[in-house]
Amino acid sequence: MPPVYRRHRKRAVLSYLLMIVLTAGVLLFVCWLKMSSDYAEDPVILTSETSLEKPVQSDPFEKIEPLACGLDPELPMVALTFNDCVTDLTPSLLETLVTYGCEATFYTVGYLAENQPDIFHRLVESGMEIGNHSYSHKQLVGLSFEDASAQFGDTQKLFDGFSGNAGTAKTVRPPYGRQDETVQEAAEAYGLPVVLWSVDPQDAAAKTPEELCEKVMTEAEDGDIIVLHDGLDNTLNALPSLLEQLKNAGFQVTTVEKLFASHGYGLKPGFCYDRLP
């Protein structure tokens, strides 16, 4: 091939490569401008605590006028909660709480209340706080929004029908304490905050009432939410001693709603809480 043709071909190749580089540069510049514009409209700063799957939530607490509720916010207090209500042991739990001048929140399963409406009525009439613990106590994580919502909604309707709104649940606790964004959205649809716990003595595994009490007293601090379970003989037998020990340690034992309200905090639907801030 003559040298002149080789030079022309070399120039053509270089011109083609240069055109590719310039085109790529223009495309990258346009993309950079678009990203800069998007950032200016809705900046997202990633930190070690930022979720890429869920936007950062706003302040979960609504500031309200503190309610007296018969409690002294200057003194330590804990919220006592029972899961898996109602059972044959619920009346005995109520009797013990009343005897010691304490209150608790009973997270009630819809079908259990439906099977024993008389015990549910006694729970409502006792003045204790009712919580929504789903209708069938099934694992909610992994369900669709519609199915998770039905678990909460069917339970709310059942409680309303039984008690004429007197026993309507104000908070929800998903079974096993497991929740995700879909579960929170389902709770929000019914105006329900999600309440978990900060002290779990594992009462189902405790060998003796003394062991259960020791675990609670070792962990409990002002503002904690304690979780126990209805239907366990060991828990029922431990309750008198536990309440006495808590009171002797200076704790006021109350419900979830009163724990927060007495400190001027209102809970927002769909947000998750496990203790006082």
Secondary structure by P-SEA (a helix, b strand, c coil): ccaaaaaaaaaaaaaaaaaaaaaaaaaaaaaaaaaaaaaaabbbbbccccccccccccccccccccccccccccbbbbbbbbccccccaaaaaaaaaaaacbbbbbbccaaaaaacaaaaaaaaaaccbbbbccccccccccccaaaaaaaaaaaaaaaaaaccccccccbbbcccccccaaaaaaaaaabbbbbbbcccccccccccaaaaaaaaaaccccbbbbbbbcccaaaaaaaaaaaaaaaaabbbbbcaaaaaaaacccccccccccccc
